[in-house]
Amino acid sequence: MTDFDFRQAGTTVLKTELDAITQLEQYINDDFVKACQLILSASGKVVVMGMGKSGHIGNKIAATFASTGTPSFFVHPGEASHGDLGMIEKGDVVLAISNSGEASEILTLLPVVKRRGIALISMTGNPASNMARLAQVNLCIKVPKEACPIGLAPTSSTTATLVMGDALAVALMQAKGFTADDFALSHPGGALGRKLLLRISDVMHVGDNLPTVLVTATIRDALLEVSAKGLGMTAVIDDKGALCGIFTDGDLRRLLDQRLDLHETCIGDVMGENPTCVDEDLLAAEGLKLMEEKKINGLLVTRQGILVGALNMHDLLKAGVM
């Protein structure tokens, strides 16, 4: 086996499956449109069924539907025959997957599905099969040949099934006007969800954790506040809480050569004016972009000119935004 050309074998599989996907375009036809309209008009969920490898693909298709705005779940046909059929309700749409269109475990269920008035879409490689005949719409997933050299292991056919499922999900997603914000709501635990959902108000320091000194304070007072709050900066405010300026670690380094009296010099005389401020409702990811553009390490948060919070790069790192 040391002389076997693994690269050639892998390349042949890719070409065979690519051919299968390419010819699938002819089946994005009127039946595909009918299937989309049937799902779009349904008041319930898309219930996906499939046996064996079709079941594995069906699980993924159901997950894609669910994460792109079409409520969906997978039901195993064997379990459906023993009670799980009760999970399917009127108003749902059943998407039954079988390359042959003759999976007995699914065919057994179809009379009950139809008797209950539940819409049925089949996805088969045989438009003349019993499953295709019983369905309101059949989506053809016929492929020229399997990538398996003995023509037995589902390879090209399962790839075609997955692609057809993606085509359905994405077409419905676009028809519904599904947005990135909608996507984030179903992915709150992922990095993308954090970037799309997390706002400045969720990560900023407030109250006693907010570094502030009065504009009349000394540089020494400001240094103590910077050290105590650990943000590498302090906001400078007036007695009404209005933001006047900012004093950072960088400002301190620039002051060292000026030989100022830290105990006597007023912070208002050396603070940075017109600091970069953001609204608390801004997305944290947008705050990060702003800091990168301005080459700064922190932001102050104001509400109608009044200081309400502060954050730095480390806060965004801890929150998983970076």
TIFI-590572 format. One record per residue: residue in one letter; z, x, y of N, C-alpha, C in turn. Coordinates in steps of 0.1 Angstrom, whole numbers, padded with zeros to 4 digits, always signed. Each point is the difference from the previous one (the first is absolute). Last residue first. Layout:
residues N
AZXYZXYZXY;...
This chain:
residues 322
M+0215-0126+0404-0008+0013+0001-0005+0004-0014;V+0028-0038+0005-0012-0002+0008-0009+0012+0001;G+0046-0008-0021-0012+0001-0008-0013-0003+0007;A+0048+0005+0015-0005-0014-0003-0012+0000-0008;K+0019+0041+0014+0009-0007-0009-0004-0014-0003;L-0025+0023+0032-0002+0007-0013+0009-0006-0010;L+0003-0014+0044-0012-0005-0006-0002+0006-0014;D+0036+0016+0026+0002-0015-0004-0012-0006-0007;H-0003+0044+0018+0008+0000-0012+0003-0015-0005;M-0022+0009+0042-0009+0002-0012+0008-0001-0013;N+0023-0025+0040-0007+0012-0001-0008+0001-0013;L+0026-0039+0037-0003+0005-0013-0007+0013+0001;A+0029-0043+0029-0007+0013+0000-0002+0004-0015;G+0015-0046+0036+0000+0008-0012-0007+0013+0002;V+0008-0033+0035+0006-0008-0011+0000+0009-0013;L-0006+0000+0059+0000+0008-0012+0007-0008-0012;I-0027-0021+0043+0014+0003-0004-0001+0007-0014;G-0039-0017+0024+0006+0011+0007+0014+0004-0004;Q-0024-0036-0022+0000-0002+0015+0007+0010+0008;R+0006+0013-0045-0003-0015+0001+0001-0003+0015;T-0007+0048-0033+0005-0008+0011-0004-0014-0001;V+0005+0051-0027-0004-0014-0002+0006-0008+0011;L-0015+0055-0011+0010-0009+0005-0005-0014-0001;L-0012+0047-0030-0004-0011+0009+0012-0008+0004;G-0016+0053-0022+0008-0012+0001-0005-0010+0009;N-0019+0044-0010+0007-0002-0012+0009-0013+0001;I-0051+0018+0022+0014-0001+0002+0007-0004-0012;K-0049+0004+0013+0007+0012-0004+0014+0000+0004;K-0035-0034+0005+0006+0006+0012+0008+0013-0004;E-0023-0024-0034-0010+0001+0011+0006+0008+0012;E+0028-0012-0037-0010+0011-0004-0010+0002+0012;M+0030-0036+0005+0008+0013+0000-0010+0012-0003;L-0017-0044-0005+0002+0003+0014+0007+0014+0002;K-0006-0018-0043-0013+0005+0005+0002+0004+0015;L+0037-0019-0021-0003+0013-0006-0012+0006+0006;G+0010-0045+0010+0009+0009+0007-0002+0015-0004;E-0023-0034-0023-0006+0003+0013+0009+0009+0009;A+0016-0013-0042-0011+0008-0002-0007+0003+0013;A+0035-0031-0001+0005+0014-0001-0011+0010-0002;L-0008-0047+0026+0001+0005-0013+0005+0015+0000;L+0015-0033+0039-0011+0008-0004+0001+0004-0014;D+0032-0025+0026-0008-0007-0009-0012+0008-0005;E+0032+0014+0034+0006+0000-0013-0008-0007-0011;D-0021+0027+0043+0006-0013-0003+0006+0000-0014;V-0006+0047+0030-0007-0010-0008+0008-0013-0001;C-0006+0050+0031+0008-0011-0005-0009-0010-0008;T+0003+0054+0024-0008-0009-0008+0009-0011-0006;P+0014+0024+0047-0001+0002-0015-0009-0010-0007;N+0012+0013+0050-0011-0008-0006-0002+0004-0015;E+0028+0037+0023-0003-0013+0005-0012-0007-0007;G+0040+0039-0013-0014-0003+0000-0002-0014+0005;M+0043+0030+0016-0006-0008-0010-0015-0001+0001;V+0032+0022+0030-0008+0008-0009-0006-0008-0011;D+0029-0017+0035-0008+0010+0007-0010+0007-0009;G+0033-0032-0015-0011-0007+0008-0009+0010+0007;I+0040+0013-0022-0011-0001-0009-0012-0007+0006;C+0036+0031+0027-0002-0014-0004-0012-0001-0009;T+0034+0043+0008-0013-0005+0003-0002-0014-0006;E+0040+0027-0007-0001-0006+0013-0013-0007+0003;H+0013+0024-0041+0011-0008+0003-0001-0008+0013;L-0032+0033-0016+0000-0012-0009+0011-0010+0003;D-0027+0036+0031+0014-0002-0004+0000-0013-0008;L-0043+0034+0003+0006-0012+0006+0015-0001-0005;R-0040+0033-0007+0014+0003+0002+0007-0011+0008;Q-0047+0004-0019+0003-0003+0014+0014+0003+0004;D-0021+0004-0045-0004+0011+0009+0004-0002+0015;L+0007-0033-0035+0009+0012-0002-0003+0011+0010;L-0023-0044-0005+0010+0002+0010+0007+0013-0001;R-0033-0015-0032-0006+0003+0013+0009+0003+0011;R+0016-0015-0042-0005+0014-0001-0007+0004+0013;L+0016-0044-0003+0011+0009+0001-0005+0015-0001;D-0030-0036-0006+0004+0001+0014+0011+0011+0002;G-0013-0012-0044-0010+0008+0007+0003+0002+0015;D+0027-0029-0026+0002+0014-0004-0010+0009+0007;T+0006-0045+0026-0003+0004-0014+0005+0014-0002;F+0003-0046+0035+0003+0014-0001+0000+0004-0014;I-0019-0043+0036+0003+0005-0013+0004+0015+0001;G-0002-0048+0034-0007+0012-0004+0005+0004-0014;C+0011-0042+0024-0004+0009+0011-0008+0012-0005;L+0015-0054-0016-0004+0014-0004-0005+0007+0012;A+0037-0041-0001-0014+0003+0002-0003+0015-0003;G+0044-0022-0001-0007+0002-0012-0015+0002+0001;K+0036-0004+0035-0005-0013-0005-0008+0001-0013;D+0017+0038+0025+0012-0008-0004-0004-0014-0005;D-0037+0038-0006+0009-0003+0011+0012-0009-0005;I-0027+0038-0031+0000-0013+0005+0008-0002+0012;V-0025+0036-0039+0008+0000+0013-0002-0014+0006;A-0004+0021-0054-0005-0008+0011+0009+0001+0012;T-0006+0038-0039+0008-0011+0005-0007-0007+0011;M-0009+0036-0046-0003-0005+0013+0011-0010+0004;G-0005+0019-0044-0007+0010+0008-0003-0004+0014;L+0026-0023-0035-0014-0004+0001-0008+0010+0008;G+0050-0004-0012-0009+0006-0009-0014-0004+0000;K+0046-0010+0023-0009-0010-0005-0011+0005-0010;A+0032+0029+0023+0008-0010-0007-0009-0010-0007;S-0018+0035+0028+0006+0005-0012+0007-0010-0008;V-0018-0012+0042-0011+0004-0009+0006+0005-0013;E+0031-0009+0033-0006-0013-0005-0011+0003-0010;L+0019+0036+0024+0010-0005-0010-0005-0013-0007;L-0025+0019+0035-0001+0008-0011+0010-0005-0011;A+0001-0021+0042-0013-0003-0007-0001+0008-0013;D+0036+0009+0029+0002-0013-0006-0013-0004-0009;R-0003+0040+0026+0010+0001-0011+0002-0013-0007;I-0025+0000+0039-0008+0005-0011+0009+0002-0012;T+0017-0037+0033-0004+0015+0001-0008+0004-0012;A+0003-0051+0023+0007+0009-0009-0005+0014+0002;T-0017-0042+0021+0010+0008+0008+0007+0011-0009;V-0030-0033-0017-0008+0009+0008+0008+0009+0008;L+0018-0019-0047-0003-0005+0014-0007+0010+0008;V-0004-0003-0054+0009+0005+0010-0004-0006+0013;T-0010-0006-0058-0001-0003+0014+0010+0007+0009;P-0020-0010-0055+0004+0011+0009-0003-0004+0015;L+0012-0031-0044-0011+0002+0009+0005+0011+0010;N+0026-0021-0035-0008+0011-0005-0011+0004+0009;D+0031-0037+0008+0007+0013+0001-0008+0012-0005;G-0031-0040+0008+0015-0001+0002+0006+0014+0002;V-0046+0001-0026+0004-0009+0011+0015+0001+0001;H-0049+0023-0023+0015+0001+0002+0004-0009+0011;M-0046-0007-0032+0006+0006+0012+0015+0000+0000;V-0032-0020-0033+0004+0014-0002+0007+0006+0012;D-0018-0045-0003+0006+0002-0013+0005+0013-0002;S-0024-0014+0040+0013-0006-0001+0007+0002-0013;I-0045+0013+0006+0009+0009+0007+0014-0005-0001;R-0030-0018-0039-0002+0001+0015+0011+0010+0006;L-0028-0013-0050+0012+0006+0006-0003+0001+0015;L-0034-0016-0031+0011-0009+0003+0011+0005+0008;L-0040+0024-0015-0005-0012+0006+0011-0010+0004;K+0009+0043-0022-0008+0003+0012-0005-0013+0007;R+0023-0003-0041+0009+0005+0010-0007+0002+0013;G-0026-0013-0038+0008-0011+0005+0010+0005+0011;L-0025+0032-0022-0009-0008+0008+0008-0011+0007;A+0021+0026-0033-0001+0008+0013-0009-0008+0010;G+0026-0030-0036-0009+0012+0000-0001+0007+0013;G+0025-0042-0011+0007+0012-0005-0009+0013+0000;P-0013-0046+0014+0010+0006+0009+0006+0013-0005;H-0041-0032-0009+0002+0013-0005+0011+0007+0009;S-0017-0044+0007+0001+0000-0015+0002+0014-0005;L-0005-0007+0046+0010-0010-0003+0002+0000-0016;A-0035+0025+0021+0013+0007+0001+0011-0009-0005;F-0044-0017+0004+0001+0009-0011+0014+0006-0001;D-0011-0026+0037+0002-0009-0012+0002+0009-0012;D-0012+0022+0039+0013-0005+0001+0004-0009-0012;A-0044+0016+0004+0009+0011-0004+0014-0005+0001;T-0033-0040-0006+0001+0012+0009+0009+0010-0006;F-0034-0046-0013+0012+0007-0004+0000+0014+0007;G-0031-0041+0000+0004+0007+0012+0013+0008-0003;K-0026-0028-0031+0012-0005+0005+0005+0007+0013;A-0040+0013-0024-0002-0014+0004+0013-0006+0006;Q+0001+0044-0018-0008+0000+0012-0001-0015+0005;M+0021+0006-0041+0008+0007+0010-0007-0001+0014;L-0024-0013-0038+0010-0010+0004+0009+0005+0011;A-0030+0030-0019-0008-0011+0006+0010-0011+0006;V+0018+0035-0027-0003+0004+0014-0008-0010+0008;A+0012-0009-0046+0012+0001+0009-0004+0004+0014;L-0035-0002-0033+0006-0014+0003+0011+0002+0010;A-0018+0039-0016-0010-0007+0009+0005-0013+0004;D+0025+0025-0032+0001+0005+0014-0009-0007+0010;G-0005-0011-0045+0013-0005+0005+0003+0005+0014;M-0038+0017-0023-0002-0014+0004+0013-0006+0005;V+0003+0043-0016-0008+0000+0012-0002-0014+0005;L+0021+0006-0042+0009+0004+0011-0008+0000+0014;T-0025-0008-0039+0010-0011+0002+0009+0003+0012;A-0029+0033-0015-0008-0010+0007+0010-0012+0003;T+0017+0035-0026-0002+0005+0014-0007-0011+0008;T+0006-0008-0045+0013-0001+0007-0002+0005+0014;S-0037+0005-0028+0003-0014+0002+0013-0003+0007;S-0014+0044-0012-0008-0005+0011+0003-0014+0003;T+0027+0014-0035-0001+0011+0010-0008-0005+0012;P+0022-0014-0052-0003-0006+0013+0001+0011+0010;A-0012+0011-0051+0011+0000+0009-0004-0006+0013;L-0034+0005-0034+0011-0009-0004+0011-0001+0010;G-0043+0028-0005-0002-0013+0005+0011-0010-0003;I-0007+0049-0008-0002-0009-0011+0000-0014+0004;P+0007+0034+0033-0012+0004-0008-0003-0009-0012;C+0024-0015+0047+0004+0005-0013-0012+0003-0009;A-0004-0022+0042-0001+0015+0001+0005+0006-0013;E-0024-0049+0001+0013+0006+0002-0002+0016+0002;K-0040-0035+0014+0007+0006-0012+0013+0005+0004;P-0026-0029+0029-0010+0004-0010+0006+0006-0012;V+0028-0038+0026-0005+0014+0002-0010+0004-0010;K+0025-0048+0024-0008+0006-0011-0004+0015+0004;I+0027-0038+0020+0004+0014+0001-0007+0008-0011;C+0000-0052+0028-0006+0008-0010+0004+0015+0003;L+0023-0049+0012-0004+0012+0006-0004+0010-0011;N+0005-0056+0004+0001+0012-0008-0005+0012+0008;V+0022-0053+0008-0009+0011+0005+0002+0011-0010;Q+0020-0040-0012-0008-0005+0012-0010+0010+0005;A+0015+0002-0052+0005+0003+0014-0009-0007+0010;L-0008+0000-0048+0011-0008+0003+0005+0001+0015;R-0035+0028-0020-0004-0014+0000+0010-0010+0005;A+0009+0047-0005-0008-0002+0011-0005-0015+0001;M+0025+0013-0037+0009+0000+0012-0008-0002+0012;N-0023+0002-0042+0008-0012+0002+0009+0000+0012;S-0045+0030+0001+0012-0001-0008+0007-0014+0002;A-0040+0021+0022-0002-0011-0009+0012-0002-0009;P-0004+0035+0033-0001-0013+0007-0002-0012-0009;N+0022+0050-0006-0009-0009-0007+0000-0013+0006;G+0029+0035+0013-0012+0008-0001-0011-0008-0008;T+0043-0019+0033-0004+0004-0014-0013+0008+0001;M+0040-0030+0027-0007+0013+0002-0003+0006-0013;S+0014-0052+0022-0001+0010-0010-0007+0012+0005;I+0029-0044+0021-0010+0010+0002+0000+0009-0011;L+0022-0052+0012-0002+0012-0009-0012+0008+0004;A+0040-0041+0018-0013+0006+0002-0001+0013-0009;I+0030-0044-0011+0001+0013+0007-0013+0007+0000;G+0017-0044-0019-0008+0000+0012+0001+0013+0008;R+0018-0014-0045+0009+0000+0011-0007+0000+0014;R-0025+0004-0041+0007-0013+0000+0010-0002+0012;K-0021+0043-0008-0010-0010+0006+0006-0014+0000;V+0026+0034-0019-0002+0004+0014-0009-0011+0006;V+0007-0002-0046+0012-0004+0008-0002+0002+0015;P-0034+0015-0029+0000-0015+0000+0012-0005+0008;L-0004+0048-0006-0009-0006+0010+0000-0016-0001;L+0024+0034-0029+0007-0005+0011-0009-0009+0009;T-0016+0023-0039+0010-0009-0004+0006-0007+0012;L-0030+0036+0007-0007-0012-0003+0010-0011-0005;I+0017+0044+0007-0003-0007+0013-0007-0014-0003;E+0010+0028-0037+0013-0003+0007-0002-0007+0013;S-0038+0016-0025+0006-0012-0005+0013-0004+0006;A-0044+0026+0020+0014+0003-0004+0007-0012-0004;E-0048+0008+0015+0005-0007-0012+0014+0003-0004;G-0029+0020+0035+0001-0014+0003+0004-0009-0011;S-0007+0050+0006-0008-0008-0010-0001-0015+0004;N+0026+0029+0027-0013+0006+0000-0009-0009-0010;S+0042-0018+0028-0003+0004-0014-0014+0005+0000;I+0040-0025+0034-0008+0012-0001-0002+0003-0015;A+0015-0042+0038+0001+0005-0014-0010+0011-0002;L+0027-0027+0041-0011+0009-0002+0002+0006-0014;V+0018-0047+0027+0001+0010-0011-0012+0008+0000;V+0027-0029+0039-0013+0004-0005+0002+0010-0011;D+0033-0042+0025-0003+0014-0003-0014+0002-0005;G+0018-0042+0009-0002+0006+0013-0003+0015-0002;K+0030-0025-0035-0011-0006+0006-0002+0006+0014;E+0025+0032-0033+0002-0014+0006-0013-0005+0005;I+0025+0039-0035-0012-0003+0007+0001-0015+0004;M+0033+0021-0026+0000+0007+0013-0012-0004+0008;G+0008-0014-0045+0007-0008+0009+0001+0007+0014;L-0017+0021-0039-0010-0009+0006+0006-0009+0011;D+0025+0029-0030-0003+0005+0014-0011-0008+0007;G+0016-0008-0046+0008-0005+0011-0004+0004+0013;H-0022+0013-0042+0014-0002-0004+0009-0003+0012;S-0047+0010+0003+0000-0009-0011+0014-0004-0004;A-0007+0034+0033-0003-0014+0005+0000-0010-0011;E+0005+0045-0010+0013-0005+0005-0003-0014+0005;G-0037+0023-0014+0009-0002-0012+0013-0006+0004;P-0032+0013+0034-0004-0012-0008+0009-0003-0012;H+0016+0024+0046-0005+0004-0013-0004-0012-0008;V+0002+0005+0055+0006-0007-0012-0007+0005-0013;F+0005+0015+0057-0006+0001-0013+0008-0007-0011;F-0006-0009+0056+0007+0007-0010-0007+0000-0013;S-0004-0011+0059-0006+0001-0014+0011+0007-0009;P-0016-0015+0055+0011-0001-0009-0006-0001-0015;T-0023+0022+0043-0003-0011-0009+0011+0000-0011;G-0003+0034+0035+0001-0014+0007-0004-0011-0009;T+0003+0048-0011-0010-0001+0011-0001-0015+0004;S+0029+0017-0035+0003+0009+0011-0010-0001+0011;A-0004-0027-0040+0013-0002+0006+0003+0008+0012;F-0040+0007-0027+0000-0013+0007+0013-0002+0008;T-0001+0037-0028-0009+0002+0012-0001-0013+0008;A+0023-0001-0041+0008+0008+0010-0008+0002+0013;A-0022-0021-0037+0011-0009+0006+0008+0007+0011;I-0031+0026-0024-0007-0009+0009+0010-0010+0006;K+0016+0030-0033-0003+0007+0013-0007-0009+0010;N+0009-0017-0043+0013+0003+0007-0003+0006+0014;G-0036-0006-0030+0004-0013+0007+0013+0002+0008;I-0016+0035-0028-0008-0001+0013+0004-0012+0007;H+0020+0005-0041+0005+0011+0009-0008-0001+0013;G-0013-0030-0033+0013-0004+0005+0005+0011+0010;S-0039+0008-0024-0003-0010+0011+0013-0005+0006;K+0002+0028-0038-0004+0007+0012-0003-0009+0012;G+0024-0027-0035-0003+0014-0002-0003+0007+0013;M-0004-0050+0008+0006+0006-0011-0004+0014-0002;G+0007-0038+0043-0009+0009-0007+0008+0006-0012;M+0004-0033+0050+0003+0001-0014-0010+0010-0007;V+0022-0019+0052-0010+0008-0007+0005+0001-0015;V+0006-0034+0045+0007+0004-0012-0010+0008-0009;V+0007-0015+0055-0010+0004-0010+0008+0006-0012;K+0020-0040+0034-0002+0015-0003-0012+0002-0009;G+0005-0045+0032+0010+0008-0008-0004+0015-0001;S-0026-0036+0022+0013+0000+0006+0010+0009-0007;A-0056+0004+0006+0011-0003-0009+0013+0000+0007;S-0044+0013+0017+0004-0013+0002+0012-0005-0008;L-0019+0044-0004+0003-0002+0014+0005-0014+0003;I-0017+0011-0043+0013+0007+0002+0005-0003+0014;L-0043-0015-0010+0010-0007-0009+0014+0005+0002;Q-0037+0022+0021+0003-0013+0007+0011-0008-0008;C-0017+0040-0019+0008+0003+0012+0004-0013+0007;A-0028-0004-0037+0013+0005-0004+0009+0002+0012;K-0045-0010+0008+0007-0012-0005+0015+0004-0004;V-0030+0035+0012+0004-0008+0012+0008-0012-0004;F-0018+0025-0035+0010+0008+0006+0005-0008+0013;D-0036-0017-0022+0012-0002-0008+0012+0007+0006;D-0043+0007+0018+0005-0013+0004+0013-0003-0008;N-0008+0050-0001-0010-0010+0003+0006-0013+0004;I+0007+0050-0019+0006-0004+0013-0009-0011+0006;Y-0013+0024-0039+0009-0011-0003+0009-0004+0012;Q-0031+0037+0000-0008-0012-0002+0009-0013-0003;E+0018+0045+0005-0003-0006+0013-0008-0013-0002;L+0013+0031-0035+0008-0011+0002-0003-0008+0013;Q-0020+0042-0015-0007-0012-0005+0009-0013+0002;T+0018+0043+0011-0012-0003+0008-0007-0013-0003;I+0037+0016-0026+0004-0006+0012-0012-0003+0009;A-0008+0021-0041+0005-0013-0002+0005-0007+0013;D-0015+0045+0001-0011-0009-0003+0005-0014-0002;L+0032+0033+0003-0006-0002+0014-0012-0010-0002;E+0021+0014-0039+0008-0010+0007-0005-0002+0014;T-0021+0033-0026-0002-0013-0007+0008-0011+0008;K+0003+0045+0016-0013-0006+0002-0002-0013-0006;L+0041+0023-0009-0001-0004+0014-0014-0006+0003;V+0006+0018-0043+0009-0012+0002-0002-0005+0015;T-0020+0041-0011-0007-0011-0006+0007-0013+0002;T+0021+0040+0013-0010-0004+0010-0008-0012-0006;G+0033+0019-0028+0006-0007+0012-0011-0005+0009;A-0014+0027-0035+0005-0012-0005+0006-0009+0011;Q-0014+0044+0010-0011-0008-0002+0004-0014-0005;R+0033+0032+0004-0005-0003+0013-0012-0010-0001;F+0019+0020-0039+0009-0011+0006-0006-0005+0013;D-0020+0026-0042-0003+0000+0014+0008-0012+0006;F+0010+0033-0045-0004-0013+0004-0001-0001+0016;D+0014+0037-0030-0013+0001+0006-0005-0014+0005;T+0042+0008-0023+0000+0008+0012-0013+0000+0007;M+0011-0022-0042+0000-0008+0012+0000+0009+0013;
